[in-house]
Amino acid sequence: MDPQSTYDRIAAHFAKTREYAWPEVESFLAGRSAARALDVGCGNGRHAELLAERAEAVVGVDLSRELLREAAARARERGFAKTLDLVHGDAASLPIADDAVGLATYVAALHHLSPRDARLRSLNELARVLAPGGTALVSAWSTAHDRFDREEGFDTTVDWTLPGGETVPRYYHVYSSEEFEADLAASALDPVDVEVSSGNCYAVVTVADE
């Protein structure tokens, strides 16, 4: 299944259910700032909005053009449109220059990429665009989530139900915490802190020293 067409199909309803930023993202951003920030898989812009409070310029990248339209509407309504540039792009091939951002979020998007090589490429892309000394937060669904009863990572689909009852399947790779740490270790990122919270794996990362 193609994540772009999937999220284009559900974008309007999805955006309505994603009003608030995640507490873990709020905690990560507390006390942090940068000249330029990046939100990978920005969705409806709820976390880009927080970044806009902490950076002079923010880029939001998403594979879904319809979600980008939702993010643009939110930015206009909430007054951060002048700070935000929205770009259609793939997390595994970011349309961002090297060393361009000092602060980034890559939240609830990594787990939609397939196969593993694409997920690793996206982590390396995040490392590429992070400036020296830059910091990012990465998250993915974890097997610790209460809807799963497995200890090892696995591929699955999770249906999104639209208001009329139509179901739209979405691909997920659900990570075990060990696998999440292994993928980070296999990338050019340097994990500073890794934890499981609210059924998700989280990592605060910088760029690994060469």
Secondary structure, 3 states (H helix, E strand, C coil): CCHHHHHHHHHHHHHHCCCCCCHHHHHHHCCCCEEEEEEECCCCCHHHHHHHCCEEEEEEEECCHHHHHHHHHHHHHHCCCCCEEEEECECCECCCCCCCEEEEEECCCHHHCCCHHHHHHHHHHHHHHEEEEEEEEEEEEECCCCCCCCCCCEEEEEEEECCCCCEEEEEEEEECHHHHHHHHHCCCEEEEEEEEECCEEEEEEEECCC
